């Protein structure tokens, strides 16, 4: 009776096949290794490389996604994205590059590439046709009221357009939600309540909601249009913000959240992409309450609302009850990123790190600033600031 060869012999055989460019045999050998050692990073990595060499890009992608986002894996995904583009699939390239951005927004030129590719895809498939298709799904009243000007963002939740509102006689941001969020009547009721509550918020650092519609089976939200990009793009371009600039943004965001918490409203999804900037660099926090709707509607995978766990508190990552302390933690992550150029945890099991791992020291940062941010990032909610107002007071003290 034959026994399976020991692992060292399997590794030696698999490596030899890979070096000889006998990729099918190498894949088979490494898969045998995975049957014995399911955590073998070398096996997963090299199988992905084999599929990449064979031109099986989709299979290579599946294996690379199983790995921690190390510099080596980011480079492999970058090359994979280029190959998808060369094969005539720019949309897949965007998907692959977004995986890199989720871990490292400053990696090479990925951020600029994604923006350019999105513009290329819109041009290729015809923005006019996209506008027409979407508008036809809304009621006649909505079609008469809004004129879509250009797409400014999209995700699982839907598409955001810069639009002209004929009733208000001004340019607005029109978020048209995807059909999946219009199918559940209970979800629709919760959504109406969420938006109704956020309309009570009147603060200079919170995006105003003008109107909501639920006509012809599609929901839309008409909001204040903010013309200066977002904090995510600003950090990508500057890497680390100047301390005075970062503190000022922190004060504005904390002020907005303090006002929301006073009304019993949590944000739940604080991240740079949800912090818009005017041309005069005034912060405008957006997407209040939408995260609750998505969580209760059963879609926690949306990169537009729930997103990656990069900014989520330990209790959110564990699926526990959230509180104002959860927003304090997420703001702490954003503050950390403004000073260091990246969130505290970017690779490996992000959720695990938020729950158990101490954030890396903020080298080169004023110790007083680091102390404030690290207090926000305490694992236990009770160890953080007792309120957003308390954090706001600390940030104002740092600004003096």
Secondary structure as UniProt FT lines:
FT   HELIX           7..19
FT   TURN            20..21
FT   HELIX           23..36
FT   TURN            38..39
FT   HELIX           41..54
FT   HELIX           57..64
FT   TURN            65..66
FT   HELIX           71..86
FT   TURN            87..88
FT   HELIX           90..103
FT   TURN            105..106
FT   TURN            108..109
FT   HELIX           110..125
FT   HELIX           127..136
FT   HELIX           140..145
FT   STRAND          146..155
FT   TURN            156..157
FT   STRAND          158..165
FT   TURN            166..169
FT   STRAND          170..177
FT   HELIX           179..182
FT   HELIX           185..198
FT   TURN            199..200
FT   TURN            204..205
FT   STRAND          209..215
FT   TURN            216..217
FT   STRAND          218..224
FT   HELIX           231..238
FT   HELIX           243..262
FT   TURN            263..264
FT   HELIX           272..274
FT   STRAND          275..277
FT   TURN            279..280
FT   STRAND          283..285
FT   TURN            288..289
FT   HELIX           290..297
FT   TURN            303..306
FT   HELIX           309..311
FT   HELIX           314..317
FT   TURN            318..319
FT   HELIX           324..340
FT   HELIX           350..356
FT   TURN            363..364
FT   HELIX           367..376
FT   HELIX           381..383
FT   HELIX           388..399
//
